Amino acid sequence: MLLVDDQPVIAMMVRKMLAVDPAIEVQVCTHATEAVARAREVRPTVILQDLVMPEANGLDLVLAYRSMPETRDIPIIVLSSNDEPEMKRSAFAIGANDYVVKLPEPIELIARIRYHSRAYMALVERDNAYRALRLSQQKLLLSNLELQRLTNSDGLTGLPNRRSFNDHLARAWATSQSQGSPLSLLMIDVDYFKNYNDRFGHLAGDDALKCVAEAIRKAQPDPACLPARFGGEEFAMVLPGVTAAQAGAIAETLRREVERTTLPHKAPEPTSVTVSIGSATMVAPPDASPDLLIAAADARLYQAKCGGRNRVVGH
């Protein structure tokens, strides 16, 4: 408890009254100008505040306590020789929790101090519990977001995985059906990848796939378009609202981006790692599935590979 009173005799009498309860520790401040700073330093569970002091009005001090985050919730018992109802109303109106007339019986003062102290500690414990709960909820949310990211991401390249691709394509397909908008799909295959793995090893193959994935990321025209690892050395890019001509330009940009990575490749002949791309565009027909678009893009990918690889085939 912090006692703020300019009269040393009052401090002595209060200490004596409370000495019968060893659980109550008394701190004394005799200067009103130091009261707020002392309260912020001591962090009492109860403030016993004199109402009339030479350096400041006790009511002004109550307002000052209530304006500070560190002290605004600490219970304040006004200690006064004034027993007028109007004075009591003023004290309660500005935030005092209790009002006692100097000096009450020890048993009454101890009871009031213990009551307000317990109420304040319960409030502090509740607030701490709420903060801990909010922190726990935030950590759980972040963990769930990370889990969702890992569930929807390819572990090697960091691109969205096949599951995420299927979900995104299904949503884009439904939008195309409802709005009559074009939907394009690129199917991308790393040329001669098996030969690359056989020649340079699987670790080098993994690095090559990462480089191709990064090139695909760079070619992504906007966030609505989804680049993904389709499986093995095959990638895909869903392009909602993109026309056939635009899809072809994006695919060609991607093909050149991969070619510029200049990863060495000696099978079947000295060259760099390249990709073949099949591009397909359609307005999703009613009562049809996205497999129709995948099959169309896959057929053009096959044509690109048969036509010599490192090329784009579309319509």
Summary of the structure (lengths in Angstrom):
residues: 315
radius of gyration: 37.7
end to end distance: 83.1
largest distance: 104.2
contacts: 994
relative contact order: 0.09
helix: 52%
strand: 19%
